[in-house]
Amino acid sequence: MNRKELRAETLAILLEIVPDLEPERLDGKASFRDQFEIDSIDYLNFVLTLEKRLGVAIPEVDYPRLSSLEGCLAYLESKTGG
């Protein structure tokens, strides 16, 4: 998947977890937790859904790398060859 596809899929998953999220207002460099209410269970669901939909294994030690949109996209590109 390329970056644009990864971004679209990541935002779609975030919208499932945080329905009132406004993607156009999302700061790609700021942590998700600093921008909207997401608790640890929501964050875990986000990571697990990324794994399932993208077919990548994300070790728990790497979860912090997925805490912002830019970090998430960079990590997923490295895992998917995007």
Secondary structure, 3 states (H helix, E strand, C coil): CCHHHHHHHHHHHHHHHCCCCCHHHCCCCCEHHHHCCCCHHHHHHHHHHHHHHHCCCCCHHHHHHHCEHHHHHHHHHHHHCC
